[in-house]
């Protein structure tokens, strides 16, 4: 019998406690969902439980690490995953459906999780919701998988999106692009947001840390060439500031061996879990958020980094760097939440960096717009209620038939 919270299966490449933006979004959207009605299927094991996401059960269709495609022996590895592993993983997912008996499936399609989900879900008479966080044919996947395979994965992602009971994209440009490509509309953007306590903090915040200019970067540095351009510009103008300037990197990855890293003014803070992460982020004066400057980087164009919401929740004005047509820049320009730069050209970027970080109290200037942007676009309670209603409505409309096994 379907109640307010039907049994829900999450189907994603990543596990319940994955680091990164995708895991953070899903965990936030699952707040208040009963653990005994929450199940998970992934391609990666849950090795680190620091984020505290619990599920009733978790099954893993493991991809052997040595067989994951990269530039070495790429073609035979891609062939194996396409023709052998994906077929096995589809049966694994089908057996997961039979074992857990979910009334709704939430799919976050990414990389090699896509083919088995297409093969198992499309023949099944089971409602499912699709959330697209990134495109499968982005530059990140073209390099290890090859262009042809990345395009196959993207076509399968769009098929899942079109055939879903309900769907969403991470921000408006992605939703518009998917509507044009599939003819299907979405419920609206589903991304990381601010909780009640975050809004309360923003209402009481009056000024930023005044003794130093700590600039926070959170998460993986996915486009290091563009990150290095920002670091070069900041290093060039840094001696001109009257305050001490530091770059605080909160990430599960270490970048200490990179040629752009300078330990005299850069600090690696690690991948902190809540609430310590929020406490440390609020000690900073600015957040730096970046997307690719490349013209052909589709995923970076349409996606929206979770760190954008993290910075707003901490009351940090955002220095946004990205292509002028990307979602990040559009959001940052629509709501004047900080400074924007759309080129890595050094003279231009140095001027932008100096103009932004020389402001004496950026919160007084950008605080009202940060509050407005957060309330209008990043209210986690509203986004979560919208998504949960899709799960409940989809489960109620389910036809009680046994899913067909994949071919």
Secondary structure by P-SEA (a helix, b strand, c coil): ccccccbbbbbcccccccccaaaaaaaaaaccccccccccccccccccccccccccccccccccccccccccaaaaaaaaaaccaaaaaaaaaaaaaaaacccbbbbbccccccaaaaaccccccbbbbbbbccccccccccccccaaaaaaaaaaaaaaaaaccccccccaaaaaaaaaaccccccccccccccaaaaaaaaaccccccccbbbbbccccccaaaaaaaaaaaaaaccccccbbbbbbbccccccccccccccccccccccccaaaaaaaaaccbbbbbcccccccccccccccaaaaaaaaabbbbbcccccccaaaaaaaacccbbbbccccaaaaaaaaaaaccccccccccaaaaaaaaaacccaaaaaaaaaaaaaaaaaacccccccccc
